[in-house]
Amino acid sequence: MKKVYKLQWTLNAKNDLLNIVKYIEKDSPLNANEVYLKIKSTAKSSNFFPLKGRILPELQKQGITTYREVITAPWRIIYKVGGDIVYIMAILDSRQNLEDLLLQKLLKV
């Protein structure tokens, strides 16, 4: 029998998604809605198979293997698994310098 995981968004991740949608919405409300739905759908898929995402290479170099990601280009959906809960931690743009951003965002949560 498959283990069932609950999906929980952190405030940080909710704010990331809101900021992404607001930014895109300035130019195209339709595209903003599509990005929103795509990110939510990809994040939801992580609660069915939470170990499918790769360990973040930027943090793995630091010995941190708690965080994983699933990608819906160009967005990286960062999450961690705790018991039967998948915590969505952050939504990041893969075009940014992620190492410093990840350490700053994830280690203060």
Buried (B, 14 or more C-beta within 10 A) or exposed (E): EEEEBEBEBBEBBEEBBEEBBEEBBEEEEEEBEEBBEEBBEBBEBBBEEBEEBEBBEBBEEEEBEEBBBBEBEEBBBBBBBEEEBBBBBBBBEEEEEBBEBBBEBBEEE
